[in-house]
Amino acid sequence: MEVGNRIKQIRKELKLSQYELAKLIKSLNQSQLSKIENGKRELKADELIQISKVLNIPVEKLIS
């Protein structure tokens, strides 16, 4: 499973919308997050770290 799909899966398990997650991340907007989840935009390392912190998930779980 790709990183974007993992983010999407975990976000849905936490019952967060893309908009809500993007607000928590602050460096991404909903459109950027949608592109990441759908594999249309590369995820930068700092964004990955921020997402993992907001979701309270180790980075390793998102990338493995």
N, C-alpha and C positions, 0 to 999 in steps of 0.2 A: 504494500500500500504506500502511496506517495505521501509526502509530508502534508500537502494541501488537504488530501482526503482525511488524514489523521486529525488535522486541526478541525475540519468540518465535523467529523464524527464526535470528537470530544466536546466541541462547542454545543452540538445538539444534545449530547448526554447531559450537559450542564444546563440545558434549556435556555441558552443564550442566542439571541439573534446576531447576525453579522454586525448590525449597527451597534448593538450593545457591546459586543466584543471589541469592535473598533474604537468605541469611546473609552474603554478601559485601557487599551493599548496606547492611545493618544497619537502615536506616530503614523498610524494608518487610518484611512477612512474606509467606509463600507465598500466602496467600489474596488479599492485596492485589495481588501481582504477577500472579496468575491473572486477576483482574478487569481489570487494565490490559491484559494481553495479549489479552483477549477483548472489549475495548472497553466494559466495564461500569463502568469507573472512570476518571475524568480523571487524567492524569499531571501532577503539579506540576513547575514548572521546576527546582527543586532536586533532585527525584527523577530527572528526565531527565539532569541533569548527573552525578549519582552513577552512574546506570546506564551512561552513556557511558564514564565513567572505569573502572568495573569491567570492562566489555566491551572496553575499549581501542579504542573506536570514536568518531570525532568526532560531536558532537551533530548536525551537519548531515547526516550519513549516516542518522541515525535519523529525522529529520524530513522529509527530502526524498523 
